[in-house]
Amino acid sequence: MAGKKIKNKKTIRKKDRVSAGTMGKILLPLILLLIVLGGCYYYIIKNYTVHTVYVEGNIHYTNEEVMAMVMEGYYGSNSLYLSLKYRDKSVENIPFVEKMDVSVVDPHTIKIQVYEKSLAGFVEYLDRYMYFDRDGIVVESSTDRTRGVPLVSGLSFDHVVLHQPLPVEDMGIFQDILNITQLVNKYKLSVNRIYFGSDDTLTLYFEEVKASLGRRENLEEKIMELQYMIPSLEGKSGTLRMENYTEETKTITFEPD
């Protein structure tokens, strides 16, 4: 019996040595694999960190805000991660933005191209700014005022529905608004407000000066003249009278407040 017990102990020790050897053969490649993966991870983190970001096309949002939207998350500053995340895919569902395309220029540089929604103006409704496009479609509702987009007042409507046209009597007014915004942009004027009077007159507001243009005849000639008049009135407050302005008469008066 005693000899038999000794034989069993030796057999058990032999099996333990075999198990340990097998385990070592399994663990060694696993450890080497982890070391390789760790090295790859360190290389990617070290060599694909974004240092330079180019942002183009943004008006409503600052460069920093755009970068925060695109480069969110723990690996948001890694160019390789961003290239995989945004490959054949745009950033969408952001107010005022149609889409944003992200491209990796090199391991340390990315470019973000912003395509904002085309905004012709906005109206105030129930303490919110309702932005509409060139066709009068309300595309955004916000409590933030966007620089470069004029307030349009004097329009008559009793309700506003997002993604629907503003319910005004004369839908042709939006073509007029588009023409006005294109002209003021053409002549590099910054208009705060566009006012349509009930008598079909037009007034443009520039900080402390407003330009009463009268009816919409000779509109381009009047706005072209404003590019010279407005800078000369800096620091003043009053009304530019251009109701009787024509290319021949060029009648303009200024009434201080």
C-alpha positions, 0 to 999 in steps of 0.5 A: 500500500505504501509503495502504491501511494508513493507511485501516485505522488510521483505521477501527480508531480509529473502531471503538474510539470506537464501542466505548467509547461503547457501553461507557459507555452500558452502564456508566453505568446499571449504576453508577447502579443500584449507587448506588441499591442501595447507598443502599437497603441503607444505609437498611435497615441504618440504619432497621430495626435492632432496639433493643427485644425483648419475650420472653414465655412463656419459663421454661426459657430466659432472655430472652437465650438466646431472643433468641440463638436467634431473632436469629442470623446477620449480619442477625439484628438487622435487623427487615426481615430477621426479618419476612421470615425468620419470615413465616408460620413459627415457630421449632421443633426447640428442646428444651423449646419447642413453637414460638416466634412472631416478630412485628415491632412496628415497625422497631426493636421485635420480639416473641418469643412462646415456647410451651414444652412442658407439663412436669408433672415429671421423673425421674432416669435414667442421670445425665439428667433425663427430663421428662414431660408430664401424660400421663406421656409423656417429652418431653425428655432433658437434663442441665439442670434446669429451674426450676419443674418438680419432681423426682418420686421414688418411681416404679418403672420399669426403662427410659425411652424418649423420646416414650413413656410412663414405664413405671410400673405405675399410669398414674393416678399422672400424674393425681395429679402433675398435680393436685399441680402445679396445686395448688402453682401455684395457691397459689404454692408452689415445690416442689423434689421430689414423693415417692410412698411405697410405702405410697401416702403423699405428701411434698413438699420445699421447700428445707430443709423437707419436708411429710409429707402422708400419704395423698392425702385432703384434698389441697387443704386441706393444700396450701392450709395450706402456703401459710401454713406454709412462709413462716413456717419460712424458715431452718429445717430439719425436717418438717411432719407433716400426716398427720392433718390434716383441715379439722376437726382442722387437726392440724399439728406441726413436727419440727426436724432 
